[in-house]
Amino acid sequence: MSKICQKINYAKAQANLDELCNEVILSRDVVIIEREGSENVALIAADELISMKETLYLLSSPDNAVRLFAALEEVESGELQPQTLEELLEELENDEED
């Protein structure tokens, strides 16, 4: 994302909704629609929202979050070697036997 979010008032968003939707899809930015006298709403690409919700779900378990961050550190260290699918499946089977 190039910026945190863009803000636009409700009337302008309503008048340019199709263009605004296309902009959100292309830029992957979030647009906050400001509504006078009501709560603001966000316009976000659906796949971005789904991805964020999946990430939050995966990180909601402290044990899972620790495993995910450890795996990320391992990948970023450069010490992890690529594996074929067969090698990965064999490693998982060996872990289950232990």
C-alpha positions in Angstrom: 0.0 0.0 0.0 1.3 3.4 -0.9 -0.5 5.2 2.0 -2.5 4.3 5.1 -5.8 5.5 3.7 -7.5 8.2 1.7 -10.5 10.1 3.1 -13.5 11.2 1.0 -16.9 12.7 2.0 -20.0 10.7 1.5 -21.5 12.8 -1.3 -18.3 12.7 -3.3 -18.0 9.0 -2.8 -21.6 8.4 -3.9 -21.2 10.6 -7.0 -18.0 8.7 -8.0 -18.6 5.2 -6.6 -17.6 3.2 -9.7 -14.4 5.3 -10.2 -13.6 5.0 -6.5 -14.1 1.3 -6.5 -11.7 1.0 -9.4 -9.1 3.2 -7.7 -9.3 1.0 -4.5 -8.8 -2.2 -6.6 -5.8 -0.7 -8.5 -4.1 1.1 -5.6 -4.9 -1.5 -2.9 -5.4 1.5 -0.6 -8.3 1.8 1.8 -10.6 4.7 1.4 -12.5 6.1 4.4 -15.9 7.4 3.6 -16.7 10.2 6.0 -20.4 10.4 6.9 -21.7 13.5 8.7 -23.6 12.5 11.8 -22.8 8.8 11.4 -19.9 6.5 11.8 -17.4 6.5 8.9 -17.0 3.4 6.8 -14.1 1.9 4.8 -13.9 0.9 1.2 -11.4 -1.9 0.7 -10.7 -4.5 -2.0 -12.5 -7.7 -0.9 -9.4 -9.9 -1.2 -7.4 -7.5 0.9 -10.1 -7.7 3.7 -10.1 -11.5 3.4 -6.4 -11.7 3.7 -6.3 -9.4 6.8 -9.1 -11.4 8.5 -7.2 -14.7 7.8 -4.0 -13.2 9.2 -5.8 -12.0 12.3 -7.3 -15.4 12.8 -3.9 -17.2 12.4 -2.3 -14.8 14.9 -5.2 -15.0 17.4 -3.7 -18.2 18.9 -0.6 -17.3 20.9 1.0 -20.7 20.2 0.3 -20.4 16.5 1.6 -16.9 16.4 4.9 -18.0 18.0 5.2 -20.8 15.4 4.4 -18.4 12.5 6.9 -15.8 13.6 9.6 -18.5 14.2 9.0 -19.8 10.7 9.2 -16.2 9.3 12.6 -15.7 11.1 13.9 -19.0 9.7 12.9 -17.9 6.1 14.4 -14.5 6.6 17.7 -15.9 7.9 18.5 -17.3 4.5 19.4 -20.7 6.1 16.3 -22.4 5.0 16.7 -24.5 1.9 13.9 -25.0 -0.7 12.2 -28.4 -0.6 10.2 -30.4 -3.1 6.7 -31.3 -2.2 7.9 -34.9 -1.7 10.6 -33.9 0.7 8.2 -31.8 2.7 5.6 -34.6 2.9 8.4 -37.0 4.0 9.5 -34.5 6.7 5.9 -34.2 8.0 5.5 -37.9 8.1 8.7 -38.3 10.1 7.5 -35.6 12.5 4.2 -37.5 13.1 6.1 -40.7 13.8 8.3 -39.1 16.5 
